[in-house]
């Protein structure tokens, strides 16, 4: 009798558990997107024998856009695109894109590794002020992607300001689809990084 009661209790518990599981909604997986930004080598200075080293700290990022969600702005309303995320936090993707841009740079500016810090003449500080989708013509129309980056070059020897510049690109997406918006992010980021690398090559070299 006791064994039968235990069997009945276990069977009832299993039925309750299976019912609970079946009632849970199935969450739709988010689509993940990469940021394939790169510089245009045709727009950067040619190679030079007198190269100089840059230290690149982590890029500062506006808090609302720093995570893996894609930030949108519609008037005064702020939201994120549903079921679409960056494959990693946006601040990490941009940092990697900057590093790739300087690696592909044919000019004199070179990022230094930790073991080469003594050879660095400049510190390049970056602050991403805007990295967002702007619906300026309504939520059903193709939006504009805005990427705004503030760059500061500082002398490593005496901490004096060498130069500072704000780079901004606004690229309208081909249509109101996430894939088109991501393509606009890549185009805008590529434009900003090309201008950043060109500027670094032109103003960063220490005086002879």
C-alpha positions in Angstrom: 0.0 0.0 0.0 2.8 2.4 1.0 4.8 1.5 -2.2 1.7 2.1 -4.3 1.1 5.4 -2.6 4.7 6.5 -3.3 4.3 5.5 -6.9 1.1 7.5 -7.2 2.8 10.5 -5.6 5.8 10.4 -7.9 3.5 10.0 -11.0 1.4 12.9 -9.9 4.5 15.1 -9.4 5.8 14.1 -12.8 2.5 15.1 -14.4 2.5 18.5 -12.6 6.1 19.1 -13.7 5.4 18.2 -17.3 2.3 20.5 -17.3 4.4 23.4 -15.9 7.1 22.9 -18.6 4.6 22.7 -21.4 3.0 25.9 -20.3 6.2 27.9 -20.4 6.5 30.2 -23.5 9.2 29.4 -26.0 11.6 32.3 -26.1 12.6 33.3 -29.6 16.4 33.5 -29.9 18.0 36.9 -30.6 19.8 37.3 -34.0 23.4 38.1 -33.4 25.4 40.6 -35.6 29.0 41.4 -36.0 30.6 44.8 -36.8 32.8 44.4 -39.9 34.2 47.9 -40.0 37.5 48.6 -41.7 39.5 51.6 -43.0 39.8 52.6 -46.7 43.6 52.4 -47.4 43.2 54.7 -50.3 42.3 57.5 -47.9 45.3 57.0 -45.5 48.8 58.3 -46.0 51.5 56.1 -47.5 54.1 54.4 -45.5 56.9 56.3 -43.8 60.2 55.2 -42.4 59.7 57.5 -39.3 57.0 55.5 -37.6 55.8 56.5 -34.1 54.0 54.5 -31.4 50.5 55.1 -30.0 49.2 53.8 -26.7 45.4 53.0 -27.0 43.5 52.7 -23.8 40.0 51.2 -23.8 37.5 53.3 -25.8 35.0 55.3 -23.6 31.4 54.7 -24.6 28.0 56.3 -24.0 26.4 54.1 -21.4 23.1 53.5 -23.2 24.9 52.0 -26.3 27.7 50.2 -24.6 26.1 46.8 -24.2 25.1 44.3 -26.9 21.7 45.8 -27.6 21.2 48.1 -30.6 20.1 51.6 -29.4 17.4 53.5 -31.3 16.2 57.1 -30.9 12.8 58.3 -32.1 12.3 61.9 -31.0 12.6 61.9 -27.3 12.0 58.2 -27.0 14.9 55.7 -26.5 14.5 52.0 -27.2 16.4 48.9 -28.4 15.7 46.7 -31.4 13.8 43.6 -30.3 15.4 40.2 -30.8 18.6 41.6 -32.3 21.9 42.0 -30.5 25.6 42.6 -31.2 27.7 39.4 -30.9 29.5 41.2 -28.1 29.2 44.5 -26.2 29.4 47.4 -28.7 32.3 49.0 -26.8 34.3 45.8 -27.3 33.5 45.5 -31.0 34.5 49.2 -31.6 37.8 48.7 -29.7 38.6 45.7 -31.9 37.7 47.6 -35.0 40.0 50.5 -34.0 42.8 48.0 -33.5 42.2 46.4 -36.8 42.1 49.8 -38.5 45.6 50.7 -37.2 46.9 47.2 -38.0 45.8 47.8 -41.6 47.2 51.4 -41.6 50.0 52.0 -44.1 51.0 55.2 -42.5 53.5 56.0 -39.7 51.1 55.6 -36.7 51.5 52.3 -35.0 49.7 50.9 -31.9 52.2 49.4 -29.4 51.8 46.3 -27.4 52.4 46.1 -23.6 55.9 45.0 -24.2 56.6 48.0 -26.4 55.2 50.8 -24.1 58.6 52.4 -23.7 58.7 53.1 -27.4 55.3 55.0 -27.5 55.4 58.7 -28.1 51.7 59.4 -28.0 48.5 58.3 -26.1 45.4 58.1 -28.2 42.2 58.5 -26.1 38.9 57.7 -27.7 35.4 58.5 -26.5 32.3 57.2 -28.4 29.7 59.9 -28.0 27.0 58.5 -30.3 26.5 55.0 -31.6 22.8 54.8 -32.4 20.0 54.4 -34.9 17.9 57.6 -35.4 14.4 57.3 -36.8 14.1 60.8 -38.1 11.3 60.1 -40.6 9.1 57.8 -38.5 9.5 54.3 -37.3 8.4 52.7 -40.6 11.0 54.6 -42.7 14.7 53.7 -43.1 16.6 55.2 -40.2 20.0 57.0 -40.0 22.9 55.5 -38.2 25.0 58.0 -36.3 28.5 57.3 -35.1 30.3 60.2 -33.3 33.8 59.6 -31.9 36.0 62.1 -30.0 39.7 61.6 -30.2 42.5 63.2 -28.1 46.2 62.8 -28.8 48.4 63.5 -25.8 52.2 63.5 -25.5 53.4 60.6 -23.4 56.5 62.5 -22.3 54.9 65.6 -20.7 51.1 64.8 -20.9 50.5 67.9 -23.0 47.7 68.0 -25.5 48.9 67.4 -29.1 45.5 67.7 -30.8 41.8 66.7 -30.5 39.1 66.1 -33.0 35.5 64.9 -33.3 34.7 62.5 -36.2 31.1 61.9 -37.1 29.4 59.9 -39.9 25.7 59.6 -40.6 24.6 56.9 -43.0 21.0 56.1 -43.9 20.1 52.4 -43.9 18.9 50.9 -47.2 15.6 50.1 -45.6 14.1 49.5 -42.2 15.5 46.0 -41.7 18.1 45.0 -39.1 20.5 43.7 -41.6 20.4 47.0 -43.5 20.8 48.9 -40.2 23.9 46.8 -39.3 25.4 47.5 -42.8 24.9 51.3 -42.1 26.7 50.9 -38.8 29.6 49.2 -40.6 29.7 52.0 -43.2 29.5 54.8 -40.7 32.1 53.2 -38.4 34.5 52.5 -41.3 34.2 56.2 -42.4 35.0 57.4 -38.9 37.9 55.0 -38.4 39.4 56.0 -41.8 39.3 59.7 -40.8 40.7 58.8 -37.4 43.7 56.9 -38.8 44.4 59.7 -41.4 44.3 62.3 -38.7 46.5 60.3 -36.3 49.1 59.9 -39.1 49.1 63.6 -39.9 49.2 65.2 -36.5 50.6 62.5 -34.2 54.2 62.4 -35.4 56.6 63.9 -32.8 58.6 66.9 -33.9 62.2 66.0 -35.0 
